Structure formats: structure tokens, C-alpha cells
Amino acid sequence: MAIVFAESGLLIGFFLPGDALLFTTGLLITSGTMSQPLWLMVLGIVAAAIIGDQVGYLFGRKVGPALFNRPDSKLFKQENVEKAHEFFEKYGPKSLVLARFVPVVRTFTPIIAGVSRMNYRSFLIFNVLGGVLWGAGVTLLGSWLGKSAVVRDNIEAMLIGIVALSVLPIVIEYLRARSKAKKAGPAGSVPDGAVAPQAPVSRGRHAKR
């Protein structure tokens, strides 16, 4: 529950393995490895996810546009904020539901909703909907698969596969960004002796906020 809360509402939680954790929890409960009642775990996970997004929203409203001017650090990358902002602009309120299933983006989307001062009632509705679909859905999926004898007899292999799948989107995004950087390098290079043209001054879309 603490990990789900941190991944949903704290900037430092974007690297945490939420999907893998929920799936594994359901699987281990059904296989008998964990003794906690499934309904209680699902209830706690959903509550942590909803409260986490609530904290993220309030943080975004308080911090506001200053978030876009925050310098990069080991745990904070401006690129992640930009991706979440584009995701929010593209899908609107329903991004709060869709982002739950996208690593990294789900951490920053509620914060961007707060920065954009999204109507609180709409935020609350989509926050609850997303928390239930993601928190309960992924956990129950793991529980359902845990009933299979094949899964129960190969739990270790299943856990490795789950972790690999949860990391895969991050790896793909890293390789994509690296490929873009390589392509932009030759295109943006300036021949020897040439003077690089000066880019026009632009206030940027975030400066208007």
C-alpha cells in the first residue's frame, strides 16, 4: 500500500514497480503464499491509489507552473513532466484512468491535473474510477491466474516475467529517446567555420500559465 501510494502521488515514486507488485500480490494470495484476505488487500490497494493521486493533485495545485522550471536531478527529470503534460492534454480527464496503466506517466498525471487546475469534482470521479480499475483489476488478474496449476508450479518464473514486462516500457522509451538523440545530433550539427543561426525567442506554452 505504501508503494502504491508513493507511485501514485509522490514525485520520487515513478520508478516503483506498481503493476508487477499488484499482480504478484494477487497471485501469491491465491497460491496460499500470503495469508491476507484478497478482498482486504484489494480494498487497501484501491484506497492507497486514490489517496496517492489526491495528494499528487493537491501538490500540483500548490506548486503550479513552477514545476516546469524545476531543474533536473537524479530523481527528477523535466522530460517526465513534459510527457505527462502531453498525455493529459491529449486525453483530457480520462487520462487519469489511462495513465494508471502507463509506468512513470501515472505518477505525474495527477500532478499535471493539479497544475492545470482541473475541476476537482471531475478529478475525483476519474481518480476513483482509475484507482478501482487499476488497483482492483490488476490484483484480481494476478489472483485469477494464480488458480492455474501451471502458474502455481512456476511462481518464480512468473515473477521474473512480470518484472520484465513492467520494465519493458521503460527500456523501450529509453531506446527511443536515445535513437532520437542520435538522429538529432547530425541534423543539428554546424559545419566547421559556419555560424549557427540564432533561434527566435519564444516564451513557450508554459509561460502563459
Helices and strands as residue ranges (DSSP letters): H 2-9, G 11-13, H 18-30, H 38-63, G 64-69, H 78-91, G 92-94, H 95-98, G 99-101, H 105-115, H 120-131, I 132-136, H 137-145, H 149-153, H 155-188, G 205-208
